[in-house]
Each structure stands twice: as C-alpha cells, then as structure tokens.
Amino acid sequence: MRYASITDRLQNLGSEKWAVHAAARRMKTEGKPVIELTIGEPDVPPDPALLAEATRAMHAGRYRYSNGRGEPAVVAALVRKYQKRRSDVTAENVLCFPGTQTALFSVMLGLVEAGDAVLVGDPLYATYEGVIRATGAEQVAVPLRPENGFHMKAADLEAAITPQCRVLLLNTPHNPTGAVLTAEEIAEIGAVCRKHDLWIVCDEVYEQLVFGATFASPFDNADLAERTIVVSSISKSHAAPGFRSGWAIGPAEFCARLLSVSETMLFGVQPFIADMTAYALDNPIATAATMRQSYKARAARFADALSRAPGLVPLPPEAGMFIVVDVSDTGMSGEDFAWALLNEELVAVMPGSSFGEGAAGFIRLSLTVPDAHIDEACRRIAALAARATMPKERRA
C-alpha cells in the first residue's frame, strides 16, 4: 500500500522521543518504585472554580458545535489579556485551538511548505521538529549555548539563516532549559528578522512561570507586531493540560487566512472548555503563583544536591518546570545516562537528545514532584554518576 510522504517525514518524531517515559510507566504498572521526572505535568490540580465553571457550562448545554475562531466569551477574554500588552488587539487577532500544540501545527501549516525552512533554537522542545517537518519545510538549527545561559543570540541567528528561511520559531520561557529572553535580546533578534523578512512564531506557554526575570515578548515590540504570532494555552499557567485549551494571537490578515485551515481541521473547540478558559483568564487564580514558588525552590534543591555529585553540572532555570543537567563529564551521553538511570536506579528522566543535538550531553528533570522524591532521586542520580566516573579498575 502507498502512503503520503508526511508519514515518512514524521518517522520517529512522535512518541518515540518519550521512550524512556513510556518504559518508566510500564515499569510502574509492574509495581516497580520508579521516580518519574519526565513530563511537564503540573502536580497541582486546577483551581476548583475552573472545574465548577466547566461543570456549570456542561449542565447549561454548552456542549454543542462551536465556530472556527472561538467562542465569543473566550475570544473577548483573550482580547482583554493581550490588550494589557498591546492596545491595538481586537477579536480579529485571535484564533482558538485545543492546546498550544494544535495552534503551533496550524500556524506552521499556514506559513511554510516544501522548499521553505524554519529557524529554531537548539535545544528545542521535543515536538517542534515534527511540527516543522509536517509542513514539508526543513528545520534550521540556531545554537543555544550553555555559556550564554541558552539565550538565543542575534549573531547566531544571523549566521544560521539560509535563503529558504521564512520563520523563526522562538520559545521564551524556554523548554527544556528554562531560559527567559530579555527585551533587549528580543529587539536584537527582531532586527535580524526584519532584515530577512522572517515571521516570528513565539511559544509563550510558560509566560506565567518566570521565577525572577522579567518576561518579554516580540509581540510587545511595536516594530515586530506585523510579523509576530504568539501561541499559548492554560495547560501550564492553570495546571489544566488535559483540557486542551490554547490559542494563537497574530496579525488580522494572518488570522483571516489561517481561519480556513483551522476550520478544515477542527471547526471549533468545546464550548464548555471555552467558558472555563474565559473564567481562568478573567479572574484572579493563584495556581501559577503557587507553582512559581514551588518550582523555583525545587530547582534550587536539585541544583544544590546534584552540583555536589561527580560528573554532573546542573544548570538552574529562569522559568518553567524543568532543570537540565550536563552529564557529559560522566563519560556518558544523555541518552545512555537516562536509560542507565531508569534500569539501574529506577529514576525516569528525559534524555537531552529528545530536545535536539545541542542537548545530547544533558538530561532534563521535571520539577513536578515532592521534595522527598527530589531528595531520593538526587541520591540515586548521584550514585549512578559516581559509578560512571569511578576508575575502571575500581568498578569491578
């Protein structure tokens, strides 16, 4: 039988990147005491008021068909949210989607195709390569260097650009590294994008989980407004990943053009989830503040413990719910270290190779577990690192 070429382009770019996580889940079902530090799933529930609003809306009959742009209440709430950042935002700048991932897929489908290329920082979130290659476009890596705190530099972006490049896929705050770009850095990056007439697609899903730095966005820069599209959701900010409620905010012409793409795929999100999202955006919900405090403290806890282990260099994040650790001094790749850690110490982490070549020597740890689990995980991680760095004659 014959298949479309997209199935070849996306080979091994889906759940395969989470192979360690899947193996850990299987081991847990077998009763093994695995400490899971893999995925970014908040360890706090959504605020009860959000669940109550979703339930109210369902009982009120809000389970019928929606429309392609989004339910009026959530579109209005998004306009109010983004007008606080830029006064010219209207409903024509809004498109609603079931989650950031769907928004990003649709946006890319509307901007690039075969023969084009998309620039993206490396390390990068695990699904970005698949989203890019699904369109037929090629991915062009921009190095995010540890010595720069994984912040993208305009000079590195400029050096990576090819004649085929049409889009810069930016992620701030960044997953997996937790880097938060400054307004000055964004302005310098934006100047390069203007020079080469590039779109900027900015994934800002961790906007509300910044620990101490000041959040900045190309969307807030008037010089970049005509070329910037933001994607985000309530998955992280409101601890509601399973509700799949996200959006894209961009120029009115872009949104008008993309609307038919969105409608062909989805024709609307669930109205009762839209009502919950509108409530979340319009009301003071403490979930993000609680997570910020917790994740910042947990990152420091990991960093303190692992910095004392042989061969490990933790790199504390500026935001988000992860910390990356350089394991290259153990003599192991991130992939080998992650599998050895799971099989020998029953700790599941993400290998850096899931996030691009630039992270091959790293592992990524989730901050979404209690302190007692962090302490035990650090003990087990340090034990593996000690064995790996031990002289060969002593290992026997």
N, C-alpha and C positions, 0 to 999 in steps of 0.2 A: 504494500500500500504506500501511497505517496503522502507526504506531509508538507505543510508550509514551512518556509525557511526559518520562521521565528522559533520553531521548536528546536532547531539546531543552534541558533544564536543564544538561546537561553539554557542550553545544556549545562548542568552543574552550577547554575546561577540562582537556583531557588533554595529549597530547604536543605540542600547538600551543605551549605555554609554553616548550618546549625547541627552538623552531625554529632558533635560532642554533646550538645544539649539533648538531642534525641536519645543518644546512648545513655545519658545520665537518667533520663526519665524512665527508660526501660529498666535500668538497674534499681531505681526506687520502687517500681512496681513489684520487683522481686524481693523487696524488703531490705535492700542494702541502704545503710545510712549515709547517703550522698548529700553533701552540702552543695546546693545549687547556686552558682554565681554567674549564670549565663545571660539570661534575657533581661531586658529593661521593663519589668512588670512591677509597678508600684506595690509596695507591701502594705499600703493603707487602702481602705475601701473608699469609694466615692462618698461624698457628703450625703447624709440621709435625705437632705432636702432635694437632692438631684434624683434620687431613686423615687421619692414621693412624687416629684413632678412628672417623671416618666410614667409612673403608675396612674396618676390622675389623668394624664393625656390619653393613655390607652383606654381607660374606662370611659373617657369622654368621646371615644370613637376616632381618635387620631391615629388610625392605622390604615388609612386608605391611600390611594396614589397621591404622589406629590407632583412637583414640577422640576424641570431641569436646573433652574438657577438655585432654588432653595425655598423653603417655607418662609413666608413674609416675616414672621417673628424673628427667626434666626438671622435672616439677611439684615434686618434692621439692627439687631444686636451687634452683628459684625461691623456694620457701618459705624455704630457708636464707638465700638472698641478701637477701630483704626482711625477714626476722626480725631481721637486723642493724640495720635501720632502724626496725622496729616489731614488738614481741614478739608481738602477737596474730595474726600472719599464719598461715593454715593453707592446706591444699590447696583449701579452698572459696573462697579469694580469688584463685585462679589460673585463667586460660584461656590456652591456647597457640594461636598463629596462625603462618602463613607470612609473617612480616615485620611491621614496625610499620604499614605501610600497610594491610594487611588487618585488623589489630587495630583501627586507628582507624576504618576503614569500618564494621566490625561494631559497634563501640561506639556510634558515632553513630546507626547504624540502630536500636539499642536504646534510645536516649534521646530522639530528636526525630523529628518528622514534619511534614507540611504544616501551616502555621499557627503553627509554632514558629520560634524564632530562636536562633542560636548566636553568641556574642560571641567575637571573635578579634582578637589584636593585628595591626596593620597598620604595617610589613611583616609578611608571613606566608609560611610555606613554600608552595611553588607548588601542591601538591595539596590544601591544606586547603579551598579554596573548592569544589572538585569533591566532596570528601567530604561537606561540609555540604549542598550543593545536591542531591546524590543522594538524600538523605532526603526532599526536598520542603521542608525548612526554609530560612529565609533567613539570610544572613550579616550580622552587625552588626560594623562595624569599630571597634576601640578604638585610637586613635593611639598609636604608639610613637615618641616624639620623639627626634631625634638629640641635642638639648641635654640629654636625660635618659639618654644612653647607650643609647637604645632600650629602657629598662626600663619595663615597664607600671606606671602609677601608679594607685592606688586611686581617686583623684578622676576620672581619665579614664574608668576603668571605670564608675564610678557614673553619670557623665554620659551614657554610651552606652546604658545599659540601657533596654529597652522592655518593655511588659507581656508581649510574646511570648517574651522570652528565657528559655531553660531551661538553657543550658550555657555555661560559659566554656571555650574551648579554649586552653589555656596551653602554651607551649613554652619550656622552660628546661633547659639552654642553648639559645639561640635560633638558628634558621636563618631568614634569612640573616645576621643581624647579629652573632652570637656573644655576645649579652648573657646574663648569668647573674643571675637574681633572687636577692636576699638573703632570709634567713629573715624579716627584719622586713617587707620588701616583700610577701612571700607572705602573712604574717599579716594585713597591711592589706587585701590583695586578697581573702583568705579571709573577712574580716569583712564585706565587701560581698557576697560570695557567700552567706554565711549569712543576711544581711539580706533578700536577694531570693530565697532558696531555689534557688540555682543549683548544678547539678553542676559539678565541675571535672574536665576531662579533660586530663591533663598528659603531653605528649610529652617524654620524657626520654632520647631516643636518644643524645644527646651527653654523658650523665652523666659518663662516664669521660674526657672530653677537655676538662676545665676546666684552664686554664693557671695561674691563681694564686688566683682567687676560691674561696670555699667553696660547694660545691654545696648547694642547699637545695630542698626539695620540699614541696608541700601534703600529700603522702602521709605525711610525717613529723610533721605537726602534728596532735595528738590531737583538736583542735577541728574539724578538717576531714576526718577519716578517713571519716566516714559518707557524704561527698559526693564523694570523690576517687577517680578511676580513672587509673592510670598505664599508658601504653603505651611499649614499648621493644623492643629486639632486640639481636642480636650483630652486626648489619651494620657499625656504626661501631666499637664497642668492640673487636671481634676481627677487623676487616678482612675480614668474610665476607658482603658484601651479596648475592652470588649464591645463598647457601644458603637465604635467605628463612626466617629463624627468629626469631619475635618472640612477644610475649605482652601480655596485659592483666592488671593486678592491681587488684582493687577489692573493694567490699563483697560479702559472701557472697550476699546476696539478689540483687544486680545480676548476679553471675556465674551464678547459677542461672537467672535469667530469660534471660540472653543465650546460654546454652548451646545452646538450641534454634535460635537464629539462626545461631550458628556451625556447628552440625551440619548445618543445611539448606544452608549454603554449601559446607562443606569436609569435614566428618566426619573431622577429624584431619589432622595433619601427618605428614611422612615419619619413621618410627621411627629410621632411621639418622642423620638430621639432628638429631632429638631427643637421641639419645645423644651426638652431638658437642657439642650445646649444653649438656647436663648436664656434660660434661667441662670445657667452657670456663668454666662458672660455678663449678665446684668446685675448679679448680686454678689456681695462680698462672701467669698468661700475661702476658708482658711487652709484648704488642703495643700496648696502649693507652698505656703509659708511653712507649714509643718514639715513637708518633705525637704525643703531647702535646708532647714536647720538640721534635720536628721542626716541627710546625705552628706552635708559638709562635715559633720562630726565623724561620720563613718569613713569618709575618705581619709581624714586625718588619722583615724585609728589604723586603717590598712597601711597608710604610708609609714607611720611610726614603726609598726611591727615588721613590715617587710624590708624596710631600709636597713634593718639590723641582721637580715638573713644574707648568707653568702651568695653572690652572683645575681642579686635582684636589685633593680633600680625602679622603685615606684615613682610615677610622675603625677603628682596631685592635680586634680581637675579644677577648673574655674567655674564649672557648672555641670548640671546633669546628674545622672545616676550611675556613673561608671568611673573606675580608675584603671589606667593602663600601667602595666609593669614590664619593664625591659628585662627579659630573661636571657639575653644573648651571652652574658658573661658566664652562664652556667655551661656553655658549650652546646646548648640545645636550641632548636628553633622553637618559636611559639607553638607551632602545631605539635611537635614532639613532646614539649613540656605539658601541653594541655592534655594530651592522651595519657601520658605517664601519670599525671596528677589524678586523673579520673580512675585509672586502673589500679594504681598503687596506693593512693591516699583518699580515694572516694570524694574528691572535690572537683566539681564541674566548672570550668571557666571557658571563655571563648578564645580560641587561638587567634592571634593577630592576623594571620593570613586570610581570615574571613573578611578582613577590612582593607585588603589591598597589599601590594608588595611592600609598601612603606612601613607596614606594621608586622612584617614577618617575624621579627625578633621579639614580639610582645605578646602578652596575654591581656585580655580585658576582663575585669571583675565587676560584677554588679554590686551596687551599694544597697540593695533592697532586702537585706536580711538583718536579723537582730545582732546586737553586739556579741552575744555569746557565740553565735555561729561565725562571726568575723574572727574572733579570737581563736577558735578551734581551726578554722580554715587557714589562718596565718600560720598556726603551728604546723599543720600538715604541709602547706606550701614550702615553708622553711625547711622542713625535713627532706622533701624531695630536692630542693636546691642544694642542701648540704651534701646529699649523696651524689648529686650530679657534679659538684665541684670538688669532691674528695679525690685525692690521687688514686690512680687505678690500682696500685698495689695494696691500698688500704680497703678498697671496696670488697675484695674477696674475703 
